[in-house]
Amino acid sequence: ELTAYVDNVKDEPLISEMPAKGSIVSETTDPTFGYKELKLSNGATVLLMPTDYKDDEVLLSGWAYGGNSVYDEQDFENLKVFDEVIGVSGLGNFSSTELQKALAGKKANADLSLSDGRQRVSAHSTPKDMETMFQMVYLYFTNINKDEKQYENLINMLDMALKNMSLSPDAVYSDSLANTLYNHNPRYRIPHAEDLPKISYDRILQIAKERYRNAGAFTFTIAGKFDEQEIRPFIEQYIASLPSTGEPAEKYRDIETFAKGEVKNHFTMKSESPKAVAREIWMAETDYTLENAIKVDAIGQILSMIYLKTIREDESAAYSCGAAGQLNLGTGKPQLMVMAYCPMNPDKNEIAVRLLHEGIQNVAKQIDADQLQKVKDYMLKQIDIDAKTNGYWVNAIDKMRTYGVDIYHDYKKIVEGLSAESLSKFLRENILSSGNHIEVIMLPEK
């Protein structure tokens, strides 16, 4: 006799006992972007930017300083899986599985994450499910539920993946790249199977409590389709009520991140399907300005066009290749980074590597006017697309408040003013002159 399966769904609210409401104690309007800045009774700051870009989207992004940087080597393995372990944990009285069932039919979610210098909470919902989103944020700060079953499943999955890592050329290459780029700093080493026993679920939960105990140090940015009068009671109930120590925002540690000088790592790997991969990275310390960010981005796009033409089309030396430029913002001095990536035809690896080197040297001497115009046209078109998304404005507000840099209002003016001469000079004098160049090449073992 068979018994029908009964899917038990907990019929109870996410928060069993509502916290005492906090309050909004002051309010101002930002002159640059027009968002409302609310100061709460627990010290937290909430920035409100209602938009009509997407009818069914509300984004919440909260952060405070500290992050991974405040922990030492004994916690490195825990920190590397922090996001994943918290992600499989439950909230309040709900296990992870029970939470998924309870949220069925709702479009709301929240997650915690740690970067080098910050602890973060990210959440999203539809306008009608905003309260559920706020409740999840509240519970992540106050009541993460240990879910041993889901944790065990995660560790078993990691164990299987990491045990087979040495058989995967892609995994071996990623491991070598990380070790080379970060100068063998154990903080950034990719986890290995033998590291898993060092992970402690209890310690990860303790780190979460430490990082999120002082909501007064957090700034929460909310952008999307919401009614201000409807959202304010949620802010008072679920954000202003969060615990706060009254202490000032924590300082993060400056971490020496990247290798310096001329660094090369060439190695071979035996596998059933031979692979050859090259990555070139040129770096230099800089100041964070919108002009620097735009220039390095444009250089990366021009290089990408050159590599596709010379390496893939002209020489058939790669299946695909490309480049990108970015202004990297970590805990230390900002870094200009130009990165080239090339999965090569093993038989033509020397040609591909030579063209990677020649490409950036040629750009440092002279840039083709037609290529530059294509990049400028693309950037001018893309900014109009990006500026109609909530995620763009969450990022723009963050950059303005953290670094005092307005990434929007002068963007088009700076792009339109780019010249071939100024970009070549910028590459020569601001990036290549540093002498910081990392090359990691994997070839098939013969």
VEXDREN-2710 file (C-alpha; in Angstrom, 1 decimal):
% VEXDREN-2710
k/r/px/py/pz
1/GLU/0.0/0.0/0.0
2/LEU/1.5/3.3/-1.1
3/THR/1.2/6.5/0.8
4/ALA/0.9/9.7/-1.2
5/TYR/3.7/12.2/-0.8
6/VAL/2.8/15.2/1.3
7/ASP/4.8/18.3/0.7
8/ASN/4.7/20.1/4.0
9/VAL/5.0/23.8/3.7
10/LYS/5.4/25.8/6.9
11/ASP/2.4/28.0/7.3
12/GLU/3.9/30.7/9.4
13/PRO/5.4/34.2/8.8
14/LEU/9.1/34.6/7.9
15/ILE/9.5/36.7/11.1
16/SER/7.7/35.1/14.0
17/GLU/8.0/38.2/16.3
18/MET/8.2/41.6/14.7
19/PRO/11.0/43.8/16.0
20/ALA/10.3/47.2/17.6
21/LYS/10.2/49.8/14.8
22/GLY/12.9/52.3/14.4
23/SER/12.4/55.7/12.7
24/ILE/13.7/58.1/10.1
25/VAL/15.4/60.9/11.9
26/SER/16.4/63.2/9.0
27/GLU/16.1/63.5/5.3
28/THR/18.0/65.4/2.5
29/THR/18.1/65.4/-1.3
30/ASP/21.3/64.8/-3.2
31/PRO/22.0/67.6/-5.6
32/THR/23.9/65.5/-8.2
33/PHE/21.5/62.5/-8.8
34/GLY/18.4/63.6/-7.0
35/TYR/18.0/60.6/-4.6
36/LYS/16.7/61.0/-1.1
37/GLU/19.1/60.3/1.8
38/LEU/17.4/59.1/5.0
39/LYS/19.2/58.8/8.3
40/LEU/17.7/56.2/10.6
41/SER/17.5/56.0/14.4
42/ASN/20.0/53.1/14.5
43/GLY/22.6/55.1/12.5
44/ALA/22.0/53.4/9.2
45/THR/21.7/55.4/6.0
46/VAL/19.2/54.6/3.3
47/LEU/19.3/56.2/-0.2
48/LEU/16.1/56.1/-2.2
49/MET/16.0/56.5/-6.0
50/PRO/12.6/55.7/-7.5
51/THR/12.8/55.0/-11.2
52/ASP/10.4/53.8/-14.0
53/TYR/13.0/51.8/-16.0
54/LYS/11.4/48.4/-15.2
55/ASP/7.9/47.9/-13.8
56/ASP/8.7/44.8/-11.9
57/GLU/12.1/45.5/-10.3
58/VAL/13.3/47.0/-7.0
59/LEU/17.0/46.6/-6.2
60/LEU/18.6/46.9/-2.7
61/SER/22.3/47.1/-2.1
62/GLY/23.8/47.6/1.3
63/TRP/27.4/47.7/2.4
64/ALA/29.8/48.7/5.2
65/TYR/33.6/48.7/5.4
66/GLY/35.6/45.7/6.7
67/GLY/35.1/42.6/4.6
68/ASN/37.6/39.9/4.3
69/SER/40.6/42.2/4.9
70/VAL/40.1/42.2/8.7
71/TYR/40.7/38.4/8.9
72/ASP/44.0/36.5/9.0
73/GLU/45.2/33.2/7.5
74/GLN/43.5/30.9/9.9
75/ASP/40.1/32.0/8.3
76/PHE/41.1/32.1/4.6
77/GLU/39.4/28.8/3.7
78/ASN/36.2/29.8/5.5
79/LEU/36.2/33.2/3.7
80/LYS/36.6/31.6/0.3
81/VAL/33.3/29.7/0.7
82/PHE/31.5/32.3/2.9
83/ASP/29.1/33.4/0.2
84/GLU/28.2/29.9/-0.8
85/VAL/27.7/28.6/2.7
86/ILE/25.5/31.5/3.8
87/GLY/23.6/31.0/0.5
88/VAL/22.6/27.4/1.4
89/SER/21.6/28.4/5.0
90/GLY/18.1/29.0/6.1
91/LEU/16.6/32.1/7.8
92/GLY/14.6/32.4/11.0
93/ASN/12.7/29.2/11.7
94/PHE/13.0/28.1/8.1
95/SER/15.6/25.7/6.7
96/SER/16.9/26.5/3.2
97/THR/14.4/24.0/1.6
98/GLU/11.5/25.3/3.8
99/LEU/12.4/28.9/2.8
100/GLN/12.3/28.1/-0.9
101/LYS/8.9/26.5/-0.5
102/ALA/7.6/29.4/1.6
103/LEU/8.8/31.9/-1.1
104/ALA/7.1/30.0/-3.9
105/GLY/5.0/32.5/-5.9
106/LYS/6.9/35.4/-4.6
107/LYS/9.7/37.3/-6.5
108/ALA/12.0/38.3/-3.7
109/ASN/15.5/37.3/-2.7
110/ALA/18.5/38.5/-0.7
111/ASP/22.1/37.4/-0.3
112/LEU/25.2/38.2/1.8
113/SER/28.7/38.5/0.4
114/LEU/32.2/39.6/1.5
115/SER/34.8/41.3/-0.7
116/ASP/38.2/42.4/0.4
117/GLY/37.1/45.7/1.8
118/ARG/33.3/45.4/2.4
119/GLN/30.5/43.3/3.7
120/ARG/27.5/43.5/1.5
121/VAL/23.8/42.6/1.3
122/SER/22.1/42.4/-2.1
123/ALA/18.4/42.0/-2.6
124/HIS/15.7/42.3/-5.2
125/SER/12.0/42.0/-5.6
126/THR/8.9/43.1/-7.5
127/PRO/7.0/46.1/-6.0
128/LYS/4.4/43.9/-4.5
129/ASP/6.9/41.6/-2.8
130/MET/9.0/44.4/-1.3
131/GLU/8.1/43.5/2.3
132/THR/9.3/39.9/1.8
133/MET/12.6/41.3/0.5
134/PHE/13.0/43.6/3.5
135/GLN/12.1/40.7/5.9
136/MET/14.9/38.5/4.3
137/VAL/17.4/41.4/4.7
138/TYR/16.4/41.7/8.4
139/LEU/16.8/38.0/9.0
140/TYR/20.2/37.9/7.3
141/PHE/21.4/40.4/9.8
142/THR/19.8/38.8/12.8
143/ASN/18.9/35.2/12.4
144/ILE/20.6/32.9/9.9
145/ASN/19.5/29.3/10.4
146/LYS/22.1/26.6/10.3
147/ASP/21.2/24.0/7.7
148/GLU/23.5/21.0/8.2
149/LYS/22.0/19.0/5.4
150/GLN/22.4/21.7/2.7
151/TYR/25.9/22.4/4.0
152/GLU/26.9/18.8/3.7
153/ASN/25.5/18.7/0.2
154/LEU/27.6/21.8/-0.7
155/ILE/30.8/20.4/0.8
156/ASN/30.3/17.0/-1.0
157/MET/29.7/18.9/-4.3
158/LEU/32.9/20.9/-3.8
159/ASP/34.8/17.8/-2.9
160/MET/33.9/16.1/-6.1
161/ALA/34.7/19.2/-8.2
162/LEU/38.0/19.9/-6.5
163/LYS/39.2/16.3/-6.6
164/ASN/38.9/16.3/-10.4
165/MET/40.5/19.8/-10.7
166/SER/43.9/18.4/-11.6
167/LEU/42.4/16.6/-14.6
168/SER/40.8/19.8/-16.1
169/PRO/43.2/22.0/-18.1
170/ASP/40.9/25.0/-17.5
171/ALA/40.9/24.5/-13.7
172/VAL/44.7/24.0/-13.6
173/TYR/45.2/27.1/-15.7
174/SER/42.9/29.2/-13.4
175/ASP/44.8/27.9/-10.4
176/SER/48.2/28.9/-11.9
177/LEU/46.8/32.3/-13.0
178/ALA/45.5/33.1/-9.5
179/ASN/48.8/32.1/-7.9
180/THR/50.9/34.2/-10.4
181/LEU/48.6/37.2/-10.4
182/TYR/48.3/37.4/-6.7
183/ASN/52.0/36.6/-6.0
184/HIS/51.1/33.3/-4.3
185/ASN/49.2/35.1/-1.6
186/PRO/47.2/32.3/0.3
187/ARG/44.3/34.7/0.7
188/TYR/43.6/34.4/-3.0
189/ARG/44.6/30.8/-3.7
190/ILE/41.9/28.7/-5.3
191/PRO/40.6/26.1/-2.8
192/HIS/41.8/22.5/-3.1
193/ALA/40.1/19.3/-1.9
194/GLU/42.6/19.0/1.0
195/ASP/41.4/22.4/2.2
196/LEU/37.8/21.3/2.8
197/PRO/38.4/19.8/6.3
198/LYS/39.7/23.3/7.4
199/ILE/36.2/24.8/6.8
200/SER/34.0/25.3/9.8
201/TYR/30.3/26.1/9.4
202/ASP/30.1/27.4/12.9
203/ARG/33.0/29.8/12.3
204/ILE/31.4/31.0/9.0
205/LEU/28.2/31.8/11.0
206/GLN/30.3/33.6/13.6
207/ILE/32.0/35.7/10.9
208/ALA/28.6/36.6/9.6
209/LYS/27.5/37.8/13.0
210/GLU/30.7/39.8/13.4
211/ARG/30.4/41.4/10.0
212/TYR/26.6/42.3/10.2
213/ARG/26.3/43.2/13.9
214/ASN/26.5/46.9/13.3
215/ALA/23.8/48.0/10.9
216/GLY/24.5/51.6/11.8
217/ALA/27.7/51.5/9.7
218/PHE/25.7/50.4/6.6
219/THR/24.5/52.4/3.7
220/PHE/21.5/50.9/1.8
221/THR/20.8/52.1/-1.7
222/ILE/17.3/51.2/-3.1
223/ALA/16.5/51.9/-6.8
224/GLY/13.5/50.8/-8.8
225/LYS/9.8/51.0/-9.2
226/PHE/8.5/51.8/-5.7
227/ASP/6.2/54.2/-4.1
228/GLU/8.0/56.3/-1.5
229/GLN/5.1/56.4/1.0
230/GLU/4.7/52.6/0.7
231/ILE/8.4/51.8/1.2
232/ARG/9.1/54.1/4.2
233/PRO/7.2/51.9/6.8
234/PHE/9.2/48.9/5.5
235/ILE/12.4/50.9/6.1
236/GLU/11.4/51.8/9.6
237/GLN/10.2/48.2/10.5
238/TYR/13.0/46.2/9.0
239/ILE/16.1/48.4/8.5
240/ALA/15.8/51.0/11.3
241/SER/15.2/48.1/13.7
242/LEU/18.4/46.3/12.9
243/PRO/20.9/46.0/15.8
244/SER/23.6/48.7/15.9
245/THR/26.6/49.0/18.2
246/GLY/26.9/52.7/17.9
247/GLU/30.5/52.3/16.8
248/PRO/31.9/54.2/13.8
249/ALA/32.4/52.4/10.5
250/GLU/35.3/49.9/10.7
251/LYS/38.5/50.4/8.7
252/TYR/39.5/47.8/6.2
253/ARG/43.1/46.8/5.8
254/ASP/45.1/47.7/2.7
255/ILE/46.1/44.4/1.2
256/GLU/49.1/44.0/-1.2
257/THR/47.1/42.4/-4.0
258/PHE/49.0/42.0/-7.3
259/ALA/52.4/40.8/-8.3
260/LYS/54.8/43.5/-9.6
261/GLY/57.5/43.7/-12.2
262/GLU/57.9/41.3/-15.1
263/VAL/56.4/38.0/-14.1
264/LYS/56.2/35.0/-16.4
265/ASN/54.7/31.5/-15.7
266/HIS/55.0/29.1/-18.6
267/PHE/54.1/25.4/-18.0
268/THR/52.8/22.4/-19.8
269/MET/49.9/20.0/-19.1
270/LYS/49.1/16.6/-20.4
271/SER/45.4/16.0/-21.3
272/GLU/43.2/14.1/-23.7
273/SER/42.3/17.2/-25.6
274/PRO/45.5/19.4/-25.8
275/LYS/45.0/23.0/-24.8
276/ALA/47.1/26.1/-25.2
277/VAL/46.2/29.3/-23.4
278/ALA/47.9/32.7/-22.9
279/ARG/46.9/35.6/-20.7
280/GLU/48.8/38.9/-20.6
281/ILE/48.1/41.5/-18.0
282/TRP/49.7/45.0/-17.9
283/MET/49.1/47.0/-14.7
284/ALA/49.9/50.3/-13.1
285/GLU/48.8/52.2/-10.0
286/THR/46.7/55.3/-10.6
287/ASP/44.1/57.7/-9.2
288/TYR/40.4/56.9/-9.7
289/THR/39.0/59.4/-12.1
290/LEU/36.2/59.0/-14.7
291/GLU/38.7/59.9/-17.5
292/ASN/41.2/57.2/-16.4
293/ALA/38.4/54.6/-16.3
294/ILE/37.1/55.6/-19.8
295/LYS/40.6/55.6/-21.3
296/VAL/41.6/52.2/-20.1
297/ASP/38.2/50.8/-21.2
298/ALA/38.6/52.2/-24.7
299/ILE/42.2/50.8/-25.0
300/GLY/40.9/47.4/-24.1
301/GLN/38.2/47.5/-26.8
302/ILE/40.7/48.7/-29.4
303/LEU/43.1/45.9/-28.5
304/SER/40.3/43.4/-28.7
305/MET/39.6/44.4/-32.3
306/ILE/43.3/44.2/-33.2
307/TYR/43.7/40.7/-31.7
308/LEU/40.6/39.3/-33.4
309/LYS/41.9/40.6/-36.7
310/THR/45.6/39.7/-36.5
311/ILE/45.5/36.5/-34.4
312/ARG/42.2/34.8/-35.3
313/GLU/41.4/36.1/-38.8
314/ASP/44.8/36.7/-40.4
315/GLU/46.8/33.9/-38.8
316/SER/44.2/31.4/-37.6
317/ALA/46.3/31.1/-34.5
318/ALA/43.4/31.2/-32.0
319/TYR/39.8/30.0/-31.7
320/SER/38.9/33.2/-30.0
321/CYS/40.8/36.0/-28.3
322/GLY/40.1/39.4/-26.8
323/ALA/41.2/42.1/-24.4
324/ALA/39.6/44.3/-21.8
325/GLY/40.7/47.4/-19.9
326/GLN/39.4/48.3/-16.4
327/LEU/40.2/50.5/-13.4
328/ASN/40.4/48.0/-10.6
329/LEU/39.2/49.3/-7.2
330/GLY/40.4/47.2/-4.3
331/THR/41.6/48.0/-0.8
332/GLY/44.8/49.7/-1.9
333/LYS/45.7/52.1/-4.6
334/PRO/43.4/51.8/-7.7
335/GLN/45.0/49.8/-10.6
336/LEU/44.8/50.4/-14.3
337/MET/44.6/46.9/-15.9
338/VAL/44.7/45.8/-19.5
339/MET/44.1/42.1/-19.9
340/ALA/44.4/40.0/-23.0
341/TYR/43.1/36.4/-23.2
342/CYS/43.9/34.0/-25.9
343/PRO/43.0/30.2/-26.1
344/MET/45.5/29.4/-28.9
345/ASN/45.9/26.9/-31.6
346/PRO/48.7/24.7/-30.0
347/ASP/50.6/24.5/-33.3
348/LYS/50.7/28.3/-33.6
349/ASN/51.2/29.4/-30.0
350/GLU/54.4/31.3/-30.7
351/ILE/52.7/33.4/-33.4
352/ALA/49.7/34.1/-31.1
353/VAL/52.0/35.2/-28.2
354/ARG/54.1/37.4/-30.5
355/LEU/51.0/39.1/-31.8
356/LEU/49.7/39.7/-28.3
357/HIS/52.9/41.5/-27.5
358/GLU/53.1/43.4/-30.8
359/GLY/49.4/44.5/-30.5
360/ILE/49.8/46.5/-27.4
361/GLN/53.1/47.9/-28.4
362/ASN/51.6/49.1/-31.7
363/VAL/48.7/50.7/-29.9
364/ALA/51.1/52.5/-27.6
365/LYS/52.7/54.0/-30.8
366/GLN/49.6/54.7/-32.9
367/ILE/45.9/54.0/-32.9
368/ASP/43.8/53.6/-36.1
369/ALA/41.3/56.4/-36.3
370/ASP/38.5/54.2/-37.7
371/GLN/38.9/51.7/-34.9
372/LEU/38.8/54.4/-32.3
373/GLN/35.6/55.9/-33.8
374/LYS/33.9/52.5/-33.7
375/VAL/34.8/52.2/-30.0
376/LYS/33.6/55.7/-29.3
377/ASP/30.3/55.1/-31.1
378/TYR/29.7/51.9/-29.1
379/MET/30.5/53.6/-25.8
380/LEU/28.2/56.5/-26.5
381/LYS/25.4/54.2/-27.5
382/GLN/26.0/51.8/-24.5
383/ILE/25.8/54.6/-21.9
384/ASP/22.3/55.4/-23.0
385/ILE/21.3/51.8/-22.6
386/ASP/23.1/51.4/-19.2
387/ALA/21.6/54.6/-17.8
388/LYS/18.1/53.2/-18.1
389/THR/18.8/50.3/-15.7
390/ASN/18.5/50.4/-11.9
391/GLY/21.8/48.5/-11.5
392/TYR/23.7/51.3/-13.2
393/TRP/22.3/53.9/-10.8
394/VAL/23.1/51.8/-7.7
395/ASN/26.7/51.6/-9.0
396/ALA/26.8/55.3/-9.9
397/ILE/25.6/56.4/-6.4
398/ASP/28.1/54.1/-4.8
399/LYS/31.0/55.5/-6.8
400/MET/29.9/59.1/-6.0
401/ARG/29.6/58.5/-2.3
402/THR/32.7/56.3/-1.9
403/TYR/35.2/58.0/-4.3
404/GLY/33.5/61.4/-5.1
405/VAL/33.5/60.5/-8.7
406/ASP/30.4/61.2/-10.9
407/ILE/30.5/58.5/-13.6
408/TYR/27.5/59.8/-15.5
409/HIS/27.3/63.5/-16.2
410/ASP/30.7/64.0/-18.0
411/TYR/30.8/60.5/-19.5
412/LYS/29.8/61.5/-23.1
413/LYS/31.9/64.6/-23.1
414/ILE/35.0/62.6/-22.2
415/VAL/34.4/59.8/-24.7
416/GLU/33.8/62.4/-27.5
417/GLY/37.1/64.1/-26.6
418/LEU/39.2/60.9/-26.9
419/SER/41.9/61.1/-29.5
420/ALA/44.2/58.5/-31.0
421/GLU/47.2/60.4/-29.7
422/SER/45.9/60.9/-26.2
423/LEU/45.1/57.2/-25.8
424/SER/48.5/56.0/-27.1
425/LYS/50.2/58.4/-24.8
426/PHE/48.0/57.3/-21.9
427/LEU/48.9/53.6/-22.5
428/ARG/52.7/54.4/-22.8
429/GLU/53.0/56.8/-19.9
430/ASN/50.3/55.6/-17.5
431/ILE/50.4/51.8/-17.9
432/LEU/53.4/50.3/-19.8
433/SER/55.9/52.6/-18.1
434/SER/55.2/50.9/-14.7
435/GLY/57.0/47.7/-15.9
436/ASN/54.3/45.6/-14.3
437/HIS/53.5/42.8/-16.8
438/ILE/52.2/39.3/-16.0
439/GLU/52.2/36.5/-18.5
440/VAL/50.8/33.0/-17.9
441/ILE/51.0/30.5/-20.7
442/MET/49.9/26.9/-20.7
443/LEU/51.0/24.5/-23.5
444/PRO/50.1/20.9/-24.0
445/GLU/52.7/18.4/-22.9
446/LYS/54.3/16.6/-25.8
END
